[in-house]
Amino acid sequence: MFFFWRLNKQIDEFAITLADELYSHITPDMLNTANKKNDKKIAKLWDKHVSVLILKIQEYKHTHGLGVYRKARLHQTFMNRLETHGFSKKIIKELNEYLLLKTP
């Protein structure tokens, strides 16, 4: 009867893991202190890891058959975790909107 709580916990753990992986490769300091020389390098790195995020989220949503509310939970938990890592709200919002478009 209460198995849905278990899935919610799994969704939270998955979202936190994704955010932690992104943070381990790209920190907010890297994005804030990027100069013109490093802009292209950081942009490539960002694109690479966002592509990996998209693939993982698509696979997870497909495998677990998430409904609207669980998809929202996944994205909200992901955004909250990025915020605790120090990413700006603007970057988080743009990334989340992009992920929502690419992983319906």
C-alpha positions, 0 to 999 in steps of 0.5 A, spaced: 500 500 500 505 504 501 510 502 496 509 509 492 513 512 498 519 507 496 519 510 489 519 517 492 525 516 496 529 512 490 527 519 485 530 523 491 536 519 491 537 519 483 536 526 483 541 528 488 546 523 485 545 527 478 546 534 482 552 531 485 555 528 479 554 535 475 557 538 481 563 534 481 565 536 474 563 543 474 563 547 480 559 554 481 566 557 481 568 555 475 562 558 472 563 565 475 570 565 474 571 563 467 574 568 463 574 569 455 580 564 454 576 558 459 569 560 456 570 555 450 573 549 455 568 550 460 562 551 455 564 544 452 565 541 459 558 544 461 555 541 454 558 534 455 555 533 462 548 536 460 548 531 455 549 525 460 544 528 464 539 528 459 540 521 457 540 519 464 534 522 466 530 520 459 532 512 461 530 513 468 523 516 466 522 511 461 524 505 466 520 507 472 514 510 468 514 516 472 507 520 472 507 528 472 508 529 479 514 524 480 517 528 474 516 534 478 519 531 484 525 529 480 526 536 477 525 539 484 529 535 488 535 536 482 534 544 483 534 544 490 540 540 491 544 544 485 542 550 490 545 547 496 552 546 492 552 554 490 549 554 483 546 561 482 538 561 481 539 563 474 543 557 472 539 552 475 532 555 472 535 555 465 538 548 466 531 545 469 527 548 463 532 545 458 532 539 461 524 539 461 524 540 454 529 535 452 526 530 457 518 530 456 
